[in-house]
Amino acid sequence: MMLQAINLRKVYNSVTVLDIPNLEIPEGQSFGLVGNNGAGKTTFFRLILDLIRADSGEVQLMGQKVAGSEHWKEFTGSYLDKGFLIDFLTPEEFFGFTAKIKGLSKGDLDAFLKDFEEFFNGEIIGKKKYIRDLSMGNRQKTGIAAAFMGDTKLLVLDEPFNGLDPSTQIRLKNLLIELNEKEKMTMLVSSHDLKHVTEVCNRIVVLSEGKVTHDIIKTEDTLKQLEEYFAV
């Protein structure tokens, strides 16, 4: 099992913002998380990445507790928000820094950047700009690309389509689908866009007030089901 959330609970100011008794995500699954603002999506992802600590319960990745361990960092790539970037670096410097952390050689880095040329669309590399001076969409591209670096077996992306132009959204969707189908990469993707998440993910979980209300294996009717649910 790639991920298990066991009796996972997070409380802020006496308000329970996440309460998941049990949730399992097997290896190779493309898992989508949807819900309105404040549903607990980002809190769940931050708990998975040990960025915050649970009030009770735990998250396990590959059978080991995330809290207090480092093993999961070797196979996990993630991008939640611009806080994951080092914005006083250029994209080239940031990718170089990330490559060192991931143990990649210069040749590996060069190959990685070549593979992402189409995704970057000539807007990231060689522009002599700091990340902080890039547009929101290009900062998003930089962070998402870095999440793929190294031997990524688990990918965690929070609202990855935000700020991306239509062409890049399509490139990202195709990339995610390809990596899941060909490389069997386990993916956790949240999005407010129901169409995007149903196109990319084969399993969709709906969070409401921190609780799982629906757990759906995708069918032809899934998008319609979700639209009907959120239209209430």
ABEGO torsion letter per residue (X at the ends): XABBBBGBBBBBGGBBABBBABBBBBBGBBBBBBEBBGAGAAAAAAAAAGABBBABEBBBBGGBBABGBAAAAAABBBBABAAABBAABBAAAAAAAAAAAAGBBAAAAAAAAAAAAAAAGGAABGAGBBAAABBAAAAAAAAAAAAABEBBABBBBBGAABGBBAAAAAAAAAAAAAAAAAAGBBBBBBBABAAAAAAABABBBBBBGGBBABBBBBBAAAAAAAAAAAAX
